[in-house]
């Protein structure tokens, strides 16, 4: 199995200096010490590889994989990885370019690239090898797959790098929204818990001593009602927190049906859905602009743009544009759909050449990105006021109990 491949740092001796980093060995005159990263299924196999090359193995050390939680590959590494493949594609096939990039990597990340290298060496495809790495998201892989299928992989690699940049910006936007919502849920939860398990029990332990039996019973009933109300609020908050966790899980889960179901539910949230929709439109139009500007045929660019998003409405837009193109509609007619507002439709309908069409796509992407930012701020304001109302309702029971106690105290003083 390819998963059994391991990376080994190997120190070995050669009679000649095979690379610039080799140094003369003090213990073995006439030999040069080399260090290389070699992939193999076992230490014995790596030693055999070195000996077949005429080397004398001195030390073999397996590269230890980091814990899975720490195996995340940074966004910068992903971009540079794709850019390196893009540069190599100018003189070789995509699969060979991927192989060359992997073999030139001597960092600790190399251990995660072994599966892709094994697939390439056994004759597997470029996309198959990239999928095995398991650190590119679906939209990036879809852009590359569509580029390979349409014969525009070189341009698709460049577009994928730009897509990663745009995705990083959008991730910051969505992370900010999620963090704000999470903080507000935590504040609401802490208020309800302290109200239920601190304030109300303290009221129960400090009943007015001068109150009449009827008034005492009224206060007890009010406290128990407030406790019940706090329980309902607390479990409701936990339920909301569970929904948020499920949405986050669905984002990373590979069950397409479950993710689609969660996406539909998320898109039913009024303000949040606008932020997501504008962000998705901006990303897909930015992809289309890059491809058209790079000389890719419009039909191929539309197919790749369709694969660059998972928001249903945006996917349907590009799918419908592709169908209309196949039916012979003009560019303006196939792009002027209801998802675009009047200004967007006016822009795409006014172009006269490819350069202007690419500029139109880029302008729409920039405008929608600004609209996504505004929608996210609006979502923050709405969630803030919703939390304020929630907290007010959560403490109303305690306020009512305090009012009854004060009324009883005042009545005693007047008596």
C-alpha positions in Angstrom: 0.0 0.0 0.0 1.2 3.5 -0.8 0.4 4.7 2.7 3.2 2.6 4.1 5.8 4.8 2.4 8.1 6.6 4.8 10.7 9.4 4.4 14.2 8.8 5.7 17.1 11.2 6.2 20.2 9.2 5.1 23.8 10.0 5.6 26.1 8.1 3.2 29.6 8.1 1.8 30.7 8.4 -1.8 34.1 8.5 -3.3 33.2 11.5 -5.4 31.4 14.8 -4.4 27.9 14.3 -5.9 26.5 17.7 -4.7 27.6 21.0 -3.4 26.6 20.2 0.2 28.8 17.2 0.4 31.9 17.4 2.7 35.0 15.3 3.0 34.6 12.7 5.8 37.4 12.9 8.5 37.0 9.2 9.5 37.1 7.9 5.9 39.8 9.5 3.8 38.9 9.8 0.2 35.2 9.7 0.8 32.6 12.5 0.9 29.7 12.5 3.3 26.3 13.2 1.7 22.8 13.7 3.2 19.6 13.0 1.3 15.9 12.5 1.9 14.9 9.1 0.5 11.4 7.6 0.3 10.9 3.9 0.9 8.8 1.3 2.7 11.5 0.3 5.2 15.0 1.2 6.3 16.3 -1.9 4.5 14.9 -0.6 1.2 16.5 2.8 1.7 19.8 1.2 2.5 19.5 -0.9 -0.7 18.8 2.2 -2.8 21.9 3.9 -1.4 24.1 0.8 -2.1 22.8 0.5 -5.7 24.0 4.1 -6.2 27.5 3.1 -5.0 27.1 4.7 -1.6 28.0 3.5 1.9 25.2 4.1 4.4 26.4 5.7 7.6 23.1 6.7 9.3 19.5 6.2 8.5 16.8 8.2 10.4 13.1 8.0 9.7 11.3 11.4 9.5 8.7 11.3 12.2 5.3 12.5 11.2 3.9 15.2 13.4 0.6 14.7 15.2 -2.4 14.9 12.9 -3.6 18.1 14.6 -0.3 19.8 13.7 -0.1 18.4 10.2 -1.9 21.4 8.7 -0.1 22.9 5.7 0.0 26.6 5.7 -1.8 28.7 3.1 1.6 30.1 2.0 3.0 26.7 1.4 0.0 25.7 -0.7 0.4 28.7 -2.9 4.1 28.2 -3.4 3.6 24.5 -4.0 1.1 25.3 -6.9 3.3 28.1 -8.2 6.3 25.7 -8.4 4.2 23.3 -10.4 3.0 26.1 -12.6 6.6 27.1 -13.4 7.6 23.5 -14.1 4.6 23.0 -16.4 6.3 25.3 -19.0 8.7 22.5 -19.9 7.1 19.2 -18.8 3.7 17.5 -18.1 1.7 18.3 -15.0 2.4 14.9 -13.5 6.1 15.2 -14.1 6.1 18.8 -12.7 4.4 17.6 -9.6 7.0 14.8 -9.2 9.8 17.3 -9.6 8.4 19.6 -7.0 7.9 16.8 -4.5 11.4 15.4 -5.0 12.9 18.9 -4.5 11.2 19.3 -1.1 13.5 18.5 1.8 11.4 20.0 4.6 9.4 18.1 7.2 6.3 18.5 5.0 7.9 16.0 2.6 6.5 13.1 4.6 3.0 14.2 3.7 3.8 14.2 0.0 4.8 10.6 -0.3 1.4 9.3 -1.3 1.3 11.7 -4.3 4.8 10.8 -5.3 3.9 7.1 -5.2 0.8 7.6 -7.4 2.9 9.5 -10.0 5.6 6.9 -10.1 3.1 4.1 -10.7 1.6 6.1 -13.6 -1.3 7.8 -11.8 -2.8 11.1 -12.9 -2.0 14.6 -11.7 -5.4 15.2 -10.0 -5.4 11.8 -8.4 -2.0 12.6 -6.8 -3.1 16.0 -5.6 -6.3 14.6 -4.0 -4.1 12.1 -2.1 -2.3 15.0 -0.4 -5.6 15.9 1.3 -4.7 19.5 2.0 -6.3 21.3 -0.9 -10.0 22.2 -0.6 -12.7 21.1 -3.0 -13.0 24.3 -4.9 -9.2 24.5 -5.6 -9.1 20.8 -6.8 -12.2 21.5 -8.9 -10.5 24.4 -10.6 -7.5 22.2 -11.4 -9.6 19.3 -12.5 -11.6 21.4 -14.9 -8.4 23.0 -16.2 -6.9 19.6 -16.9 -10.1 18.4 -18.6 -10.3 21.5 -20.8 -6.6 21.6 -21.6 -6.0 24.8 -19.8 -4.2 23.4 -16.7 -1.3 26.0 -16.8 -3.8 28.8 -16.6 -5.9 26.9 -14.0 -2.8 26.6 -11.8 -2.3 30.4 -11.8 -6.0 30.9 -11.1 -5.9 28.4 -8.3 -3.2 30.4 -6.6 -5.3 33.6 -6.9 -8.3 31.6 -5.6 -6.4 30.6 -2.5 -5.6 34.3 -1.9 -9.2 35.3 -2.2 -10.3 32.4 -0.1 -7.9 33.4 2.7 -9.6 36.9 2.7 -13.0 35.3 2.8 -12.0 32.9 5.5 -10.9 35.9 7.7 -14.3 37.5 7.0 -16.2 34.4 7.9 -14.0 33.6 10.9 -14.6 37.1 12.2 -18.4 36.6 11.9 -18.2 33.2 13.6 -16.0 34.5 16.4 -18.3 37.3 17.1 -21.3 35.0 17.1 -19.4 32.5 19.4 -18.4 35.3 21.8 -22.0 36.5 22.0 -23.3 33.0 22.6 -20.8 32.5 25.3 -21.8 35.8 27.0 -25.4 34.8 26.8 -24.7 31.4 28.2 -22.6 32.7 31.1 -25.3 35.2 32.0 -28.0 32.5 32.0 -25.9 30.1 34.0 -25.0 32.6 36.6 -28.6 33.7 36.9 -29.8 30.2 37.3 -27.2 28.7 39.6 -26.0 31.8 41.6 -28.5 34.7 41.7 -31.8 32.7 42.0 -30.5 30.2 44.6 -29.2 33.2 46.6 -32.7 34.7 46.5 -34.2 31.4 47.6 -31.8 31.3 50.6 -32.5 34.9 51.6 -36.3 35.0 51.8 -37.8 38.1 53.6 -38.5 37.1 57.2 -41.3 39.7 57.8 -43.3 38.7 54.7 -46.8 37.3 55.0 -47.3 33.6 54.1 -49.1 34.6 51.0 -46.3 37.0 49.9 -43.7 34.3 50.8 -45.5 31.8 48.5 -45.7 34.4 45.8 -41.9 35.0 46.0 -41.3 31.2 46.0 -43.5 30.7 42.9 -41.7 33.6 41.1 -38.3 32.1 41.9 -39.3 28.7 40.7 -40.8 30.1 37.5 -37.6 32.1 36.9 -35.5 29.0 37.4 -37.7 27.1 34.9 -37.4 30.0 32.4 -33.6 30.1 32.9 -33.5 26.3 32.2 -35.4 26.8 29.0 -33.1 29.6 27.9 -30.0 27.6 28.8 -31.0 24.6 26.9 -32.0 26.8 24.0 -28.5 28.3 24.0 -26.9 24.9 24.1 -29.1 23.9 21.1 -28.0 26.9 19.2 -24.3 26.2 20.0 -24.8 22.6 18.8 -26.2 23.9 15.5 -23.2 26.1 15.0 -20.8 23.2 15.7 -22.7 21.0 13.2 -22.4 23.7 10.6 -18.6 24.0 11.2 -18.3 20.2 11.1 -20.3 20.1 7.8 -17.9 22.6 6.3 -15.0 20.2 6.7 -16.9 16.9 6.3 -16.7 15.0 3.1 -20.3 13.7 3.1 -21.6 15.7 0.1 -25.3 15.1 1.0 -24.9 16.3 4.6 -22.9 19.3 3.5 -25.6 20.3 0.9 -28.3 20.0 3.5 -26.4 22.2 5.9 -25.6 24.7 3.2 -29.3 25.0 2.4 -30.1 25.7 6.0 -27.4 28.3 6.4 -28.5 30.0 3.2 -32.0 30.4 4.8 -30.6 32.8 7.4 -31.4 36.3 5.9 -28.4 38.5 6.7 -25.8 35.7 6.8 -26.9 34.3 3.5 -26.3 37.7 1.8 -22.7 37.7 3.1 -22.1 34.2 1.9 -23.7 34.8 -1.5 -21.8 38.0 -2.3 -18.6 36.3 -1.2 -19.2 33.3 -3.4 -20.1 35.5 -6.4 -16.9 37.6 -5.9 -14.8 34.4 -5.8 -16.2 32.8 -8.9 -16.1 36.0 -11.0 -12.6 36.6 -9.9 -11.7 33.1 -11.1 -13.5 33.7 -14.4 -11.7 37.1 -14.8 -8.3 35.5 -14.3 -9.0 32.7 -16.8 -10.4 35.0 -19.5 -7.6 37.4 -19.1 -5.1 34.5 -19.4 -6.6 33.6 -22.8 -8.7 30.6 -21.8 -11.8 30.0 -23.9 -15.0 31.4 -22.3 -16.7 28.1 -22.2 -13.8 26.5 -20.3 -13.6 29.5 -18.0 -17.3 29.1 -17.2 -16.9 25.4 -16.5 -14.0 26.2 -14.1 -15.9 29.0 -12.4 -18.8 26.7 -11.8 -16.5 24.3 -10.0 -14.9 27.1 -7.9 -17.8 27.4 -5.5 -20.2 25.3 -3.5 -22.9 27.9 -3.0 -26.0 26.4 -4.8 -27.2 29.7 -6.3 -23.8 30.6 -7.8 -23.3 27.1 -9.1 -26.7 27.3 -10.9 -25.7 30.6 -12.4 -22.6 29.3 -14.1 -24.3 26.0 -15.1 -27.1 28.0 -16.7 -24.6 30.2 -18.5 -22.9 27.1 -19.8 -26.2 25.6 -21.1 -27.1 28.9 -22.8 -23.7 29.1 -24.4 -24.2 25.6 -25.8 -27.6 26.6 -27.2 -25.9 29.5 -29.1 -26.9 32.5 -27.0 -24.8 35.6 -27.0 -22.3 36.2 -24.2 -24.5 39.1 -22.9 -27.6 36.9 -22.9 -26.1 33.9 -21.2 -24.5 36.0 -18.4 -27.5 38.3 -17.8 -29.3 36.3 -15.2 -31.4 37.1 -12.1 -28.5 36.5 -9.7 -26.8 39.7 -11.1 -28.4 43.1 -10.4 -29.0 45.7 -13.0 -25.6 47.3 -12.7 -23.9 43.9 -13.1 -26.0 43.0 -16.1 -25.3 46.4 -17.7 -21.6 45.8 -17.3 -21.4 42.3 -18.8 -23.7 43.3 -21.6 -21.6 46.3 -22.7 -18.3 44.6 -23.4 -16.9 44.4 -26.9 -13.9 42.1 -26.5 -12.2 39.6 -24.2 -10.2 42.2 -22.3 -13.3 44.2 -21.5 -15.1 41.0 -20.5 -12.3 40.1 -18.1 -12.4 43.7 -16.7 -16.2 43.4 -16.2 -15.7 40.1 -14.3 -13.0 41.7 -12.1 -15.2 44.7 -11.4 -18.1 42.6 -10.4 -15.9 40.5 -8.1 -14.5 43.6 -6.4 -18.0 45.1 -6.0 -19.4 41.9 -4.6 -16.5 41.5 -2.2 -17.3 45.0 -0.8 -21.0 44.0 -0.5 -20.0 40.8 1.4 -17.9 42.9 3.8 -20.9 45.2 4.4 -23.3 42.2 4.9 -20.9 40.7 7.4 -20.8 44.0 9.4 -24.6 44.1 9.3 -24.7 40.5 10.5 -22.5 41.5 13.4 -24.9 44.3 14.3 -27.9 42.1 14.1 -26.3 39.4 16.2 -25.3 42.0 18.8 -28.8 43.4 19.2 -30.2 39.9 19.2 -27.8 39.0 22.0 -28.8 42.1 23.9 -32.5 41.2 23.7 -31.7 37.7 24.7 -29.8 38.8 27.8 -32.6 41.2 28.7 -35.1 38.4 28.5 -32.9 36.0 30.4 -32.7 38.3 33.5 -36.3 39.4 33.4 -37.2 36.6 35.8 -34.7 37.7 38.3 -35.7 41.3 38.0 -39.3 40.2 38.7 -38.3 38.3 41.8 -36.3 41.3 43.1 -39.3 43.6 42.5 -41.6 41.3 44.5 -39.0 41.1 47.3 -38.7 44.9 47.4 -42.5 45.3 47.3 -42.7 42.9 50.3 -40.0 44.8 52.2 -41.7 48.2 51.5 -45.0 46.8 52.7 -43.4 45.6 56.0 -41.8 49.0 56.5 -45.1 50.7 56.0 -46.8 48.3 58.5 
